[in-house]
Amino acid sequence: SSQRLWVNQRMLLNIIQSPVTMREVWVDVVGPDGKQIPFSSHVRAGEANVSDFKVLNPGQVVSKQISLSNNFDMEKPGVYQVTAHYQDGTKSIPKAPDGAAHLRELLSSAPAKFELLAP
């Protein structure tokens, strides 16, 4: 963005069906058979805290590594497709610093494909 953004950098992974206050990130994983693979983890979380928010200046990024194999059943060899989504659903948003706009819009990655080879 060309402007300063107030972002929730917690990036809590959960399912899209979870309450918006209990997730910022969800991932769609499609297996080699073309079917959606369900998220297999159980997440217990509350709303984000003030300390979870950060100002991003133009050109800055926030990232988080997520192990897909810990959260999705990906044992079959073949081509998988992954699409990641981010949207902050915090209801009690801490006041943004002057000049920073709260990033609330849905962001989605381009689908990425990878191949899991047989052992």
Secondary structure as GFF3:
##gff-version 3
##sequence-region A 1 119
A	DSSP	beta_strand	4	8	.	.	.	ID=ss1
A	DSSP	three_ten_helix	20	22	.	.	.	ID=ss2
A	DSSP	beta_strand	25	30	.	.	.	ID=ss3
A	DSSP	beta_strand	36	37	.	.	.	ID=ss4
A	DSSP	three_ten_helix	50	52	.	.	.	ID=ss5
A	DSSP	beta_strand	53	56	.	.	.	ID=ss6
A	DSSP	alpha_helix	68	71	.	.	.	ID=ss7
A	DSSP	beta_strand	78	86	.	.	.	ID=ss8
A	DSSP	beta_strand	100	102	.	.	.	ID=ss9
A	DSSP	beta_strand	107	108	.	.	.	ID=ss10
A	DSSP	beta_strand	112	116	.	.	.	ID=ss11
###
